[in-house]
Amino acid sequence: TDCFDNFGDGLLTHREREITQLLLLGHSTKSIARELDISPVTVMVHNRNLFVKLRITSQYELFSLFIDTL
């Protein structure tokens, strides 16, 4: 759980890390928006920003990157 809790630490903002964790748990954009009480558009903006910061282009790459850090 430490790896999960700290994934992206120092690179991503707190909100981006929250969204990353929810993505890794399988949540959709709409589900994340409901969970965090923000709009789906805001989720997509954070999602785009975290993809740029992690230098990835898909959720598949996010999962791969997370697994690699384990």
N, C-alpha and C positions, 0 to 999 in steps of 0.2 A: 504493500500500500504506500510505502514511502516514495517509490518510483512514480506511482500514479499521482500522488499528492504534489510531488515536486516537478513533474514533467513540464518543461518550458520555463521553469523558475529562472529569473534573471534575464529572460529574453522576451517573454510575453507579459502583458499586463494581467492584473488579477482577474478582470472580466474575461479576457481571452483564455486564461487558464481554466476558468469555470466552464466556458463554452467547450474547450478542448476536452475536458473531463466528461461532459455530457455527450459529446460526439463519440468518445471512446466507449461510452456506456450504451450507445446505439440510439440516442435521441435524434429526432428530426429537427429541422429548423423551427417548425411550429411548436413542437414539444419543448424545445429549449426556451423559446419566447414565453410560453406559458409558465414554465418552471422559474424563470428569472424575472417575470413580469416586465418584459420589454417587447418591442415590436419585432416581428419576423425580419423586417428590413434591417433593424439594428443588429440582429443576430448575423445576418448575411454580411454586413460591414465588418463586424468583428471576425467572422469566419475568413473573409478575404484577407484581412490584416494578419491574422495568425498564419495563414497559408504562406503569405509573402515572407514573414519573419522566419518561418521554419523551412522556407525554400521548397515547398511542396505544392502540388497542383490538384490533389484529390484526397478523399477520405481514406482510400486504400493506402496512399503514401503516409498519411497520418498514423494509421494502424501499424504499418511497417516500421516507421520511425520510432514509435512507442515500443514496439517489440524489440527493436535493436538496442534500445536503452536499458532493457531489462538485463 
